[in-house]
Structures are given as structure tokens and as C-alpha cells.
């Protein structure tokens, strides 16, 4: 078992802060009317907001799990994921 050092804990905290900031940025853009789109390329899934901003894969996956984000249901196959997600205000 390894004991974490102050540097490694600080590095982990910085990464978590960056991740949460990315997710919050995506959610803020979606609150203002942007939709989150998924399409597939040769290199894998590509997430993009309506305004053209590319979104990191982990940030997009965390954003679509938010309680106020809903899928539009426009998947290519019925068993696959939706390709458009919108923010639903309550």
C-alpha cells in the first residue's frame, strides 16, 4: 500500500477541479440554449455543443447524467445512445 504525498493529493485535486469545471461549463452552455451532440468518427465518439465547441468525452458523459439533461431520442439505432441532449428547465 502506498501512502499519498502532498503533491500527489494536490495533483488529484487539481484534476478533479478541472473535470468539474469542464462539466459545469458544458451545463452552463446547455442552460443558455445549446444542445450537446454526439457523432462518431474513426477515432471514436466526438461531443460538440451547438455553438461548435468541442467537449471532452468524460465531461460530456458526466453532463448527460445530470438530472436536468434529457436525450432527444434521435439515435441511429434503437439500442444505441441518443445523439442529441438538451437541458430541461424545471
Secondary structure, 3 states (H helix, E strand, C coil): CCCCCHHHHHHHHHHHHHHHHHHHHHHHHHHCCCCEEEEEECCEEEEEECCCCEECHHHHHHHHCCCCEEECCCCCCCCCCCCEEEECCC
